Amino acid sequence: MKDISSSHNETYKHLKKLMSASKYRRQNRQTVLEGIHLCQSYLEQVGAPVRCFYTDHAKESQEALEVIEKCTDRSVEVILISESKFREVSTLVNGIGLLFVISQPSLEAPGLIDGSALLLDGVQDPGNLGSIMRTAATAGIGEVYLSNDTVAAWSPKVLRAGMGAQFVLNIYENVNLQGLVAESQVPVLATSLEASESIYDKDLSGPIAWLFGGEGRGVSDDLLAMKVEQVIIPQQPNVESLNVAASAAVCLFEQVRQARSI
């Protein structure tokens, strides 16, 4: 078991760059999980991390001790880090003093969509993307396709917002959404305030490829001009429309409701 107390330690410098630089994460195909819940979920859903970092404070938690023990049993490199150095890299205000470095998956997108899926076009807010992924996993949607201008799915902030959803989803990044929409074997639906058909009147009982756009801009005109059906989420007048995460939740669970009503 190693310990780190110096900023000049190479392992520490690597960790600090993983926390702060998306380009560095992409180059190294690694990312960081913070907090007991994400670390527990990763061990259960995926397996052993690359490294486990913990502080003396973490040893006061039985749950954290169990995580550390499981990592040790699986021959993971377990590293004790000083409280001050941990605070320099951690983004959690009241964290327990535990984090993982994990390998960042990279999946090649299939050529076509033949089941329910999410297509995300330019979603930039990490909290929104994480929430959408969490909703998708809960609703049983297993495939998520991200355009090249969507925030990175495996960034620490998105991972925290997703609460482990990434571990059970097939996530494809930097995808040409136009190609997918053109070849989709299932209906592609997007929400719009200009649409006339309500999601509650639309038959959503079968597979659907849901297309959602980024905050403010929405789905690009180029995508909407393709074979995309537009539907509306009815709402009260004179009220701002739902954000993308809330819209996705409404649509996905209306699909779940209809499928269960058959």
Summary of the structure (lengths in Angstrom):
residues: 262
radius of gyration: 20.5
end to end distance: 55.9
largest distance: 62.5
contacts: 844
relative contact order: 0.14
helix: 40%
strand: 19%
